[in-house]
Amino acid sequence: MARPIIIDTDPGIDDAVAIFLAAASPEVDLLGIISVAGNVGLKHTSANAAALADLLQLEIPLGRGADGPLWRRDTKPADHVHGANGLGGYALPQSDRVAEPGLELMARLIEESEEPVTLIAIGPLTNVAGLITFYPETARKLERIVLMGGGTLEHMGNVTPAAEFNIYYDPDAAARVFDSGLPITMVGLNVTNTALVGPSHLPGLAGSDGKVADITRHLLSSYRSKVEDNGTAQHDSVAVASVIDPSLIETKLLHVDIDNTGRLTAGQTVVDHEGGSGMTPNIDVALSIDLERFRSLLDTRLTALDTRLRGAAS
């Protein structure tokens, strides 16, 4: 049986690829997409989520979530990485879909699902913190939260030396989520920075003239964090892939806390690798990924998705 999932997202170049992967994978049943401000403002993330849903012919509800952090007003979007519209300048047709209030939709989808839902959070955690705060009983019905954020040791930060963007953007929300007691898997930079994907790693998609292939090629080439020789780090699609096939990543249950007050370290995921703090382990931390299998999964699934969409259009 397919695992029911909700994607909470701020599309976002790598978010778009992650949504493609979810839509292409029979192991998961995508119940809805909730947008949040982050990579770019909510105006763009919400519009991008709707346009991507149209492109993929997804008959699912969309939610419009938080338009900024819980309290902080000094964090900025990452439009220098993702472009002004969030998709590296790629223009999708504007959607006429109407998004529902994000928290209400998220709660309803969790309550109505016959099986426990996995919430995949690939943007700042503002919406997830809202669910935990305003719908605590519903949040406890989740099977798991799988999030892209944070990092360990030398791969802690990509915004500051200490902090990864999704956590740094709203560290107060992240602190609330990590302290919730819910089952959480953290897929951080220590893994996603190694998940480099370029055109040469997607031979099936390279031979496609479909829309998904066209957009993916554009996104990979426009990503400002590009590593010229080996491709670009596919942060968000690694989180989705880990739900599709958990054996792709190695995890370890560790204690993780969020610094949401530090002047230099706000947004840092403080990971106790050795157990010296005496704190109870609370987060399944991703430590490594089977890179070749991940690349193969992306290639085969996105190629098949393009084939399916072309068939539906003919």
N, C-alpha and C positions, 0 to 999 in steps of 0.2 A: 504494500500500500504506500502511496506517495505521502511524504511527510508534509503536512500543511505549514506554510511559511508566510510571514508578512515581512516585507522589506521596508525599512525606514532609511531614507536616503536623501542625499543632497546633490543630485546629478548636475555636473561632475562627470569628467571623462571616464575615470575608472569605474564610477557608479554605473554608467551606461553599459559598459562591457559586462559588469556583474549582473545587471538586469537581463541582458541578452542570454547569459549563461543560465540563469534561473528559468527563463521562458523556454529554453531549449531542452530542459532536463526533466524526464519523466519521474525521477526520484522525488521531486518536490511538487507541491501543488500551491502555486502562488495565489494567495487569497486576496491580496491588496497591496498597494504601494502608498506609503505615507511620506510626504516631502517635509524637509526641514531646512532652515537656512544653514549655510556653512560654506561650501566651496564658492558659491555665489549667493546672492540674496534670495529670499523665498519666492519673489516674483519669477525668477528664472528657474529655480529648482522645481517649483510646482509646475511651471509650463513645460519644462523638459520631461518631467515624469509623465505628464499627459501625452506629450508628443511621442514619447517612446512607447507608451501603451498603445497608441493608435498604430504606430509602425508595426508593432508586434501582434496586432489584432487581439489584444488581451481584453477579454470581457470581465473585467474586475473593477471594483470600486477604487477610487483614489481619494486620499486624504491630504489636506493642507494643514501642516503642523505649525511649529513655533517659528516665529520670524526673527529670532535672535536668542542669545543665551538667557538663562534664568535671571541673572543679576548683572553680570559683567557687561560693560559697554565699551571696552577698549580693545576687543578682539576684532580682527578684520577678515573679510573673505579672502579666498585664495584665487582671485581672478587672474593674478599674474601667472598662475600655473594652468588654470582651466579656461582662460579666456573670458571675455566680458559676459558671454551668454552661458558659460559653463561647459560648453561642448566644443571648445577650441575653435569657435567660429562656424561650426557646421550648422546650417539652418534647416531645421525640420519644419514641415507644415504646422502651423498653429492649430492646436486642438480646441474643439468646442466642448470638451468634457467639463463637467462641473465637479470640483473637488469638494468632498464633505469635510466638516471639522475633523482634524486629524486624530485627536485623542479619543473622541467618541467613536470614530470608525474603528480604530485599533481595538478598543475595548469590545465593541460589538462583534468583530470578526473572531476574537479570542473566545468570547462567550458562545457564539453560534457554532463553532467548529466541533465536529463530533470527536476529533482527536486533539490531543494537546498540541499547541502551536509553537513552532520555533520562530522567534523574532530575530531577524538578521538586521543589525543596526550598522550601517556603513557610512554614517555621517555623525555629526555631533549628537550627544546623547540627551538633548533637551526633551524631545518627545518621550523617550523611554523613562526619564525621570518623572515626567508628568504622569505617565501611566501608573508608575509605582506610587506616586503621591495621591492622585485623585481616584484611582481604581485599584487599591492594594489587593483586594480579594481576587480581582480579575488577573492581575499581574502574577499572583501565585499559581494560577492555572497554566502558565506557560511551561512548556517542556524545557526550554532553554533560551537564553539570549546568547547569540553568537555575534560578537562585535569586532569590527576592524578599528583598532585604536591602540595607542600606547606602544610599548616596546620594552626591551630588556637590555641591560648592559650597554654596549657601544652603539646599539640601535634604538636609543630612547627617543630621539627628537628629530623632526624635520622642519619645525617652525622655530624652536629655540634648541640649544644643545640638550635640554632636558625633556622637551615635550613634543609629542606628535600632534598633528593638526586637530584631529577630531576631539581629542581630550582637551587640548589647550583652548579650543574655541569656547567650550563651556565646561570648565573643570568642576564647577559646583554640581552640575548635572551628573557628570561622571562619578564624582564622589558619592552621590546618592545612589546611583546604580550599583557601584561596586560594593557598597555597604548594605545592599538590600537583602542579602542572604539567598537570592535566587541563583539557580544554576547558570553560570556564565562561562563562556569560552572567549578568551581574548586572543585575537589574531593580530599581532603587532608588527612593527617595522622590522624586528629581528628576523621575522619570516618573510614578510611581504617584500622587503628590499631585495631578497634573493630570488623572487619570483619574476624574473625578467623575461619579457615576451616581446619579440619583434616579428616582422613579416616572415622572416625565414623559418620561424617556429610554427607557422600556421600555413603549411603547404596546401591543405585542402581549401582553406579560405582564400588563398592567393589565386586560385583558379576560378573563383566565383565572381560573377558580375552582379550579384544581388545587392540589395540595399544594406544588409547587415555587414557584408564584406566591405562595401564602400565606406560605410561609417566607421567601421573598426579600423580600416587602414588610415583614415583621416585622423581618428583619435590617437592612434599609436604614433603617428608622425607629428602631431601637434602638441603632445604632452610636454610641458616645459621641463619636467624632471627626466627627460630622455637620457638614457645611457647609450651613446652612439653605437657601440659595438654589439651589445647584447640585448638591446630592447629597452622597454620601460617596465617599471615595477607595477604589477597588477594588484594593487593593494586590496580593493574591494572584492574582486572576483575570487580571490583566495578564500575570503570568508564564506562566500556562497559555495565554492567548491568543497569546502570542508563540511558543509551540511549535506551536499549531494553524495560525497564519498568521504566519510570521516577518516578512513585509512590513509588519506593523502597527507595528513599532518600528524606529527607526534606532539602530544601534549603532556603536561605534568601539573598536578594540583599543587598550587603554591599560594602563599599569602601575598595579596596585592592591595596596596592602598594608593589613594590619589592625593597628591599635594594640590590643594586648591587655594592656598594662602601665600605661598612663597613669592618673594619678589623676583627671584631668578629661576625658580623651579616650579612655578604654577603650571599644572597640567602634567607633571611627571607621574608616571606609573612606577611606584616604588615596589619592587618585586623582591621578596625574601627568598633567595635561591637556596640558602643553606639551612633555613629553619631557625636561625639564631634569635629571631625576635620573640619566639614563643607564641606568636599569634597563630590562630587556626587557619590552615589553608582554605581559601575561599574561591579561587579562580582557576579554571583549567587554562593554563598558559600554553599557547602554541610555541614549539621550540624549533621545528624543522618541517620541511615540505619535500615531497617527492616531485622534484621540478619537472622531470620528463613526463611523468604521468599527468601532471597539471597542464602542461602545454598541450599534450595530446587530447585531454578532455576539452580544453578550450577550442582546439581546432576542429575536432569531430562534431562537437555539439553546435558550434556556430555555423559550420558548413551545412549541417543537416537543417538547422533553423532557416537558413537562406533558401535551401531547396524547398522546404515546406511552404514558406511565404510566397515563393514564385509560383508554386503549384496552386495555392489558394487564389492568386491574382489572375491566373490564366483561365 
